[in-house]
Amino acid sequence: MSIQRALVIGAGSGVGLATAGALTAAGARVLAAGRERDATDPAHVAALVAEADPDLVVVAAGTRPRMASIEEQSWESFSAAWNVDVKIAFEVGRAALARPLRPGSTVVIVSSGAGLDGSPLSGGYAGAKRTQMFIAGYLQRAAAARELGIRFVALAPRQLLAGTAIGEAAAAAYGAEAGDSVEAYMKRRFPVALDAAGVARAILSIASGEEHPQATVLALTADGLQEI
C-alpha cells in the first residue's frame, strides 16, 4: 500500500521524529504531533485524527521511565508509563475505530522489547509496554468484528535504541550495575546497533504490507522483524 497521509504522535524526538522524516521523504503528507498536543486527551486525539485523515497512524509517544530499582520507586514513578504510554495507545486506537479510518489503513503502536523480556530498573514500564501489545490485539479484534479493514500492530524493538534518550538512560543504568560505560554496555549487549532510523524503516515496511501482513505483534532487532 502507498501511504498518502500519515499521523505521527510523538514526532518531537527519537522514533517519532525519524518516522516523520522517513514518511515525508517517501512522499507522504505527514501531520507530526509533538508534546504540544496532549495525546492522552481523547478530544485532542480525535481532532488530530480528523485533521490528518491518515492512512497510517504511528504512536511513538511516551514518558521516559525513572531508572531505579523497585524499592527506590514511588507509585507515581512506577505507574507513569501506564498513565501515559498505555493511555495514548488506548485513546488513539479508540479514535481510529470511532472515525473509522479507511479500509487498508494501519495503526502502529511502538511498544518495547521490555514488554517481552522485562526491565527491572524501569518501574512499571515493561508491564505498560506489554499492555500496549494486548491493546493492539484487542483493537484488531474489534476492527475485524466490524469488517473495517484496519490493521493494528504493536512493534517491539528488542534492543535498546542507539542514540535515543531512553536507550541511553537504560544503558547507563544497566551498564552501571555491570561496571560498564554506556558505550561498552551497548556494544557488549547489542554488537549490531539498532537506531531510531532502523525502527522507522520497519514501520514503513509494516505499513506497506511487505512483511508479516497478518501479525499483530512484531519484534524488531538489527536482524529484522519477527512475529511474536
N, C-alpha and C positions, 0 to 999 in steps of 0.2 A: 504494500500500500504506500502511496506517495503522501507524505504529510504536508498538508497545505497550511494548517493553522494549529498552533500549539500554545498551551498554557504551562508555564514552568513556575511552580511555587517553591520558593527558597532559592531564587536566582541570584542572590546577592554574593554568594561565595561558593567555593567547593564544587560539588557535583552539579548543583543547580546552575551555577554560572557557566560551567563547562558545557552543560547540556544546552542551555540557551544559545551559546555561541555556535555549537555544532549544528543546531537546528537552523539558525539564521544562515550559516554558511551553506546549508543544504537547500536553501531557498524557501523555507517555511516562514510564515508570518508569526512572530513569537510575542506573546504577552509575558514579560518577565516580571514576576511579583517577588519583591523582597520583604524586608521587615516592615516596610511602610504599610503593608496590607496584612491585617490580622487573620491568618488562615485558620485560627481556632474559632472564629466567629462565623456562624452559618450564613448570616446575611452577607458578609463580605465575600465569602466563598461563592455563594450563588451569583453575586454581582460579577466576580471575576470570570466565572464560567460563562455567564451571559455575554460579557464583553469580548471574551476570546473566541467563543463559538468554536471550540477546538476539536480537531481530530485526535489529538494526543494531549493528555494531561500528565505532567510529571510532578510528583510530590517528593521534593528533596529538602523540605524544611524540617527543622527540628531543633531541639535545645542541646547544648553541649553538656554532657553529664559531669557531675563532680567526680573526679577520680580520687577515690579513697576507699579503704576497707569498710565493711558494713558497720562496724562498731563506731566508726567516725562519721557516719552519715546521720543526718536528721531525716525525719519522714518527708520534709519538704524537698530536700535534695534527692532522696531516694526515689520519690514519685514524680519528679519533674518531667521525665520523658513520657510518662503516662498522660500527664495533663497537657502536653504539647504535641509530641510526635504521634501518639495514638489518636488524640482528638482531631488533629489535622487530617489524618488518613480517613477517619470516620466521617468527618464533615465533607471532605472532597468526594468521597465515594457516594455519600447520600445525595450530594448535589448532581453528580453525574447521572445517577438513576432518576432523580426527580425531573431533570430537564426534559427528556434524557438526551445524552449525546447521540450523535448519528450512528447508525449501524456501521461497523467496521472501525469504530474509534477504539482507542486504547488508553487505559489509565495505568501508569507505572508508579508504584509506591516504592521509594528507595528505602529499604529496610537495612539490615546489617547481619553479617555472619555471627555477631554476638547473640542473635536470637536463635541460632543453631548450636553454638558451641559454649555459650555462657560468657560472662565477663564479670568476675568477682570484684573488680575495683571500680565499677561504674554504676553502683546502686541498682535501681530497677530498670536500667537501660536495656539489658538483654531481654527481660520479660516484655517490655514495651515493644521491642522490635519483633519479637515472636508474635505478639498480638497483631501487629501490622500484617503479618503473613496470614493469620487466621482471618482478619478483616478482608483481605483480598479474596480469599476463598468464599467468604460469606457474600461479598458483593457479586462475585461471579455467579454464584448460585442464584441470587435474586435476579440478575440480568438474564440468565438462561431461562428462568421460570417465566419471565415476561417476553422472551424471544427478542431482546433488544439488540443483540449482535454487538454488544460492547465487551471488550476484553479487559480484565483486571489482572495485573501481575505484580507480585511483590518481588523485588530484586534485592538480593542479599550479598553484597560484596564480602567475601570471606577472608579478606586481607585488610589490615589497616592501610588506609589510603595515603600514599606518599604525598607530601606537600599540602595536606589539609590540616586545619587547626585541630579537629577532633582526632585525627590519626596521630598527629604528633603528640598531643596530650596523653593519649593512651600509651603510645610507645615510651614516653617519658616515665609514666607511672610503672608500667610493667618492666621496662628496662632498669629502673632504679632497684626493683626487687632482685634483679639478676646481676646488678653491678655493671650494667651496660649503659652506654650513651644512647640517645635516640637513634643515631645513625647505625651504631653497632647492633642494636636490638632489631631494627628493621631489616638490616642485611642478613642477620642470622635467621630470623623467622621467615622472611619473605625474600629469598635471593633474587627473584624476578619481581620487580615492583609493579604495583597497580596504582594508578593515579586517577584523579577526577576525570581526565580526558578519556581514559580507558572505560570508565563507567558510562560516560556519555555515549561512547561508540556502541556499547552494549544496549543502551536504551533505544538508540535509533534502530539497531538491528531487531530488537523485540518489536518495536512499533511497526516496522516494515513487514513483520511476519516471516522473516527469513529463518529464524531459529526457534525450535521448540514451540510451535504455534498453539499447542493445547495446554501448555504448562501454566499454572497459577503462581507457583513459587519457583524462582530460579536463583541459584547461587552463582557467583562470579569470582573467578580468580584470574591471575595473569594468563592461565591456560585457556580461559574462555568460560562459556556459560554451561551450567549443569542443572538438570532437573532435580528437584528435591521431592 
